[in-house]
Amino acid sequence: MSTVVLPEAEWLARQARHQERVDELLVGHRERAGQGRRHPVEDFLFSYYSFRPAQLRRWHPGAGVALTGPAAAERLDWREHVLEDGAVTLDVNAFLARRSGAVRHVVELLTATAARPAQLGCFGLHEWAMVYRQTAEQVRHADRPLRLGPDGTDAVVEEHRIRCTHHDAFRFFTEPARPLNLLQPARTDQVALEQPGCLHATMDLYKWAYKLAPALPSELTLDCFELARYTRELDMRASPYDLSDLGYLPVRIETVDGKAEYVQQQREIADLGQQLRERLLAATRSLLSRQVSAQVSAQDGPQIDGATRLVNVQKSPSCRTDSVNSE
């Protein structure tokens, strides 16, 4: 497959737009971090997931894109980046030698998820099951009051059938709540059970994107981040917690009208998630096809490996090690 070569002015402009977008999204997060405060919606993605704000801000063009100009030279110190025909690019073979298992898992999981119909009858009860029969001190967001109080919250759990399909939500259920779930999802069941109506499956699109950095374009990862944060808003508005002081009106899933409101927004999020899922699948499949293309090319004649390409490359004094993206 061919490589897209970006002139320095073009890729620097893309990098600047990405960083400005991240900075705008994280203004509140930075302010709260400096004051030692947390927000249960806007800061959740940085406590639940391992990708840090600095990593989200770092721009990558993705596999198959090469960057020209002096500013690209510092990327030669970044993991698995090499010089090819005077431009800096990701060594796809080196990346896949380390991460091909993860890429194939993402393709398998997203393909299976995208093929299933969205299940829209869970009503966000996973958050209720996470506080079922807990004391005020045990509740995960102990600084947030429960809208219906402990007894009222427990009653909602007991009056509904819980249909959580997502392992990483189910694993936070309290022990008394676990037997009440229709399924007992385990990590090994994820490919078999994941479905696009699940809010957590949609939020996890962000995880699958960043786990494959720098082989995917950062704009796609940031799109996944934005949808994940939007999804988290519904997740918490439909939860048993009272967030009205933060400007979030509750989706009262314990009522008929609240259930209808939840399903409407859940369907919207599922549709947006499917669009991003398809983009992720296209990017990951393209990544794997580049490895196949490279293997075919290697059979046609001798190739110069990444180490040889770096011989005699003159790096700028400003080069530094990519410590952020070392996963």
VOGU-3710 file (C-alpha; in Angstrom, 3 decimals, decimal comma):
1> mstvvlpeae> 0,000/0,000/0,000  1,204/3,498/-0,760  2,282/6,014/1,854  0,733/9,483/2,060  3,426/12,157/2,431  2,385/15,332/4,246  4,292/18,615/3,791  5,447/20,169/7,043  3,025/23,103/6,909  0,058/20,779/6,398
11> wlarqarhqe> 0,811/18,335/9,202  1,804/21,073/11,646  -1,571/22,708/11,014  -3,355/19,396/11,668  -1,349/18,910/14,835  -2,216/22,429/16,037  -5,937/21,931/15,363  -5,884/18,658/17,292  -4,108/20,184/20,273  -6,439/23,194/20,331
21> rvdellvghr> -9,428/20,860/20,290  -8,044/18,837/23,202  -7,200/21,970/25,176  -10,723/23,299/24,730  -12,261/20,013/25,882  -10,039/19,766/28,950  -10,169/23,321/30,312  -12,356/22,273/33,233  -10,375/19,112/33,882  -7,103/21,044/34,187
31> eragqgrrhp> -8,648/23,599/36,531  -10,095/20,911/38,792  -6,860/18,923/38,783  -5,017/21,993/40,031  -7,534/22,369/42,846  -7,723/18,683/43,754  -11,388/18,404/42,716  -13,090/15,762/40,586  -16,083/15,801/38,271  -18,049/12,521/37,995
41> vedflfsyys> -18,741/13,045/34,293  -15,964/15,111/32,734  -13,070/13,583/34,684  -14,294/9,985/34,661  -12,482/8,967/31,479  -9,119/9,787/33,047  -9,788/7,656/36,112  -11,520/4,744/34,389  -9,089/4,577/31,435  -5,296/4,684/31,442
51> frpaqlrrwh> -4,732/7,292/28,701  -3,544/10,572/30,214  -4,380/14,106/28,989  -0,831/14,587/27,658  -1,176/11,405/25,618  -4,527/12,498/24,236  -2,974/15,814/23,218  -0,068/14,202/21,344  -0,874/14,079/17,649  -0,180/11,090/15,398
61> pgagvaltgp> -1,158/10,907/11,723  -1,595/7,128/11,864  -0,013/4,316/9,885  0,784/4,922/6,244  1,434/8,641/6,645  4,902/10,182/6,463  5,856/13,629/7,734  8,381/15,889/6,074  10,394/18,883/7,268  12,763/19,675/10,149
71> aaaerldwre> 9,985/19,536/12,754  9,484/15,835/12,024  13,047/14,970/13,021  12,276/14,730/16,739  9,916/11,827/16,007  12,900/9,688/15,094  13,404/9,278/18,843  9,812/8,069/19,214  9,192/4,382/19,465  9,035/2,553/16,102
81> hvledgavtl> 9,358/5,733/14,023  11,828/5,633/11,115  13,079/7,682/8,195  11,899/6,555/4,768  12,735/8,511/1,625  13,455/11,626/3,642  10,204/11,555/5,676  9,394/10,233/9,152  6,769/7,510/9,488  5,661/4,684/11,751
91> dvnaflarrs> 7,387/1,354/11,091  4,210/-0,700/10,732  5,985/-4,052/10,811  7,770/-3,154/14,042  4,520/-1,925/15,583  2,610/-5,048/14,577  5,393/-7,321/15,799  4,589/-5,924/19,232  0,842/-5,228/18,968  -0,667/-7,474/16,274
101> gavrhvvell> -2,495/-9,547/18,896  -4,206/-6,433/20,238  -5,096/-5,222/16,734  -6,647/-8,564/15,789  -8,607/-8,670/19,055  -10,006/-5,199/18,379  -11,032/-6,226/14,852  -12,693/-9,399/16,124  -14,531/-7,628/18,942  -15,729/-4,633/16,917
111> tataarpaql> -16,788/-6,813/13,987  -18,888/-9,028/16,260  -20,393/-6,033/18,064  -21,263/-4,149/14,877  -23,097/-7,195/13,485  -25,546/-7,387/16,401  -28,742/-5,378/16,940  -28,648/-2,845/19,758  -30,344/-4,023/22,946  -32,153/-1,025/24,433
121> gcfglhewam> -33,832/-2,441/27,514  -31,157/-2,188/30,195  -32,202/1,349/31,332  -28,744/1,992/32,792  -29,418/-0,213/35,805  -25,763/-1,210/36,028  -25,066/1,994/37,989  -27,853/1,104/40,410  -26,489/-2,414/40,831  -23,114/-0,915/41,755
131> vyrqtaeqvr> -24,574/0,657/44,898  -27,161/-1,998/45,772  -27,295/-2,621/49,538  -24,219/-0,511/50,221  -23,731/1,891/53,084  -23,162/5,595/52,412  -19,440/5,083/53,009  -19,199/2,197/50,535  -20,863/3,941/47,586  -18,412/4,592/44,751
141> hadrplrlgp> -19,280/8,296/44,433  -19,696/8,837/48,140  -19,691/12,631/47,725  -22,869/12,461/45,635  -26,295/11,927/47,307  -28,615/9,199/46,043  -31,773/10,681/44,511  -34,057/8,100/46,147  -31,934/7,333/49,190  -30,485/3,868/49,932
151> dgtdavveeh> -33,830/2,106/50,450  -35,411/3,643/47,372  -32,382/2,756/45,284  -32,438/-0,862/46,445  -36,140/-1,064/45,641  -35,550/0,013/42,025  -32,957/-2,756/41,609  -35,290/-5,354/43,079  -38,243/-4,267/40,936  -36,415/-4,640/37,612
161> rircthhdaf> -34,724/-7,382/35,625  -31,118/-6,354/35,072  -29,732/-7,208/31,623  -26,122/-6,006/31,685  -24,007/-7,590/28,908  -20,716/-5,797/29,600  -18,077/-7,435/31,775  -16,350/-4,215/32,852  -19,656/-2,853/34,144  -20,772/-6,124/35,694
171> rffteparpl> -17,527/-6,566/37,626  -18,417/-3,483/39,698  -21,789/-4,874/40,776  -22,112/-5,395/44,507  -22,132/-9,025/45,613  -25,888/-9,010/46,401  -26,605/-7,544/42,945  -24,598/-10,005/40,868  -27,128/-12,875/41,028  -29,884/-10,468/39,939
181> nllqpartdq> -28,309/-9,953/36,505  -29,760/-11,994/33,667  -26,219/-12,847/32,524  -22,931/-13,367/34,311  -20,565/-11,827/31,728  -16,878/-12,675/32,037  -13,860/-11,278/30,209  -13,783/-14,393/28,026  -17,396/-13,741/26,956  -16,755/-10,254/25,640
191> valeqpgclh> -16,668/-11,071/21,920  -19,778/-13,247/22,296  -21,814/-10,734/24,335  -20,802/-7,178/23,386  -23,623/-5,295/21,664  -23,880/-1,748/20,326  -26,677/-0,589/22,627  -24,421/-0,888/25,676  -23,193/2,504/26,874  -19,959/1,007/28,147
201> atmdlykway> -19,288/-0,692/24,816  -19,601/2,720/23,173  -17,314/4,366/25,728  -14,786/1,583/25,157  -14,369/2,645/21,533  -12,106/5,304/23,015  -10,070/2,612/24,773  -9,612/0,547/21,626  -8,532/3,636/19,703  -5,895/4,817/22,171
211> klapalpsel> -4,542/1,336/22,775  -3,498/1,253/19,125  -1,712/4,619/19,191  0,282/5,758/17,285  -0,988/3,537/14,466  -4,398/5,261/14,328  -4,897/8,969/13,574  -5,311/11,045/16,712  -8,366/12,795/15,284  -10,200/9,448/15,356
221> tldcfelary> -9,116/8,800/18,936  -10,363/12,241/19,950  -13,711/11,654/18,215  -14,028/8,488/20,316  -13,121/10,456/23,442  -15,825/13,039/22,772  -18,484/10,388/22,248  -17,337/8,541/25,362  -17,726/11,686/27,456  -21,147/12,388/25,964
231> treldmrasp> -22,129/8,800/26,726  -20,899/9,123/30,285  -23,265/12,060/30,731  -26,293/9,849/30,025  -24,749/7,096/32,141  -24,700/9,375/35,184  -27,960/11,235/34,500  -29,721/7,845/34,524  -27,835/6,699/37,604  -29,146/6,805/41,185
241> ydlsdlgylp> -26,939/9,830/41,948  -28,180/13,413/42,224  -26,062/15,613/39,925  -28,484/18,528/39,722  -25,998/20,903/41,350  -23,682/20,230/38,394  -26,389/21,083/35,889  -27,394/17,529/34,967  -31,120/16,844/35,086  -31,857/13,219/36,016
251> vrietvdgka> -33,247/10,667/33,586  -35,667/9,011/35,980  -35,465/5,445/34,707  -37,619/4,305/37,628  -40,600/5,895/35,795  -42,258/5,081/32,472  -41,397/8,482/30,987  -37,815/8,195/32,210  -37,409/4,813/30,559  -38,658/6,218/27,248
261> eyvqqqreia> -36,247/9,151/27,509  -33,370/6,821/28,277  -34,111/4,526/25,327  -34,340/7,478/22,939  -30,925/8,804/23,983  -29,453/5,309/24,154  -30,502/4,701/20,538  -28,891/7,982/19,441  -25,641/7,055/21,166  -25,729/3,545/19,711
271> dlgqqlrerl> -26,070/4,999/16,197  -23,150/7,381/16,753  -21,153/4,519/18,218  -21,772/2,334/15,198  -20,415/5,072/12,939  -17,232/5,329/14,981  -17,006/1,538/15,227  -16,998/1,307/11,433  -14,272/3,950/11,216  -12,180/2,072/13,758
281> laatrsllsr> -12,688/-1,174/11,873  -11,642/0,440/8,604  -8,495/1,839/10,220  -7,507/-1,402/11,965  -8,151/-3,552/8,906  -6,088/-1,151/6,826  -3,316/-1,422/9,409  -3,272/-5,212/9,168  -3,321/-5,076/5,376  -0,166/-2,957/5,453
291> qvsaqvsaqd> 1,621/-5,777/7,217  0,490/-8,194/4,522  1,654/-5,783/1,813  5,024/-5,432/3,504  5,398/-9,218/3,727  4,604/-9,586/0,011  7,127/-6,880/-0,853  9,762/-8,625/1,250  9,359/-11,743/-0,895  10,005/-9,729/-4,047
301> gpqidgatrl> 13,473/-8,640/-3,065  15,841/-7,580/-0,249  14,600/-4,825/2,018  16,447/-2,390/4,227  15,339/-2,777/7,837  14,456/0,011/10,212  17,795/-0,059/12,025  19,727/0,379/8,760  17,496/3,256/7,672  18,455/5,157/10,791
311> vnvqkspscr> 22,204/4,967/10,168  23,762/8,415/9,620  20,456/10,218/10,170  21,195/13,665/11,533  18,751/14,520/14,300  18,000/17,996/15,519  19,287/19,004/18,995  15,703/19,257/20,168  15,025/15,530/19,718  13,700/13,785/22,808
321> tdsvnse> 12,471/10,342/23,758  8,749/9,667/23,383  8,152/8,743/26,991  4,432/9,449/26,789  3,569/6,944/24,093  5,686/3,996/25,257  2,915/1,440/25,676
//
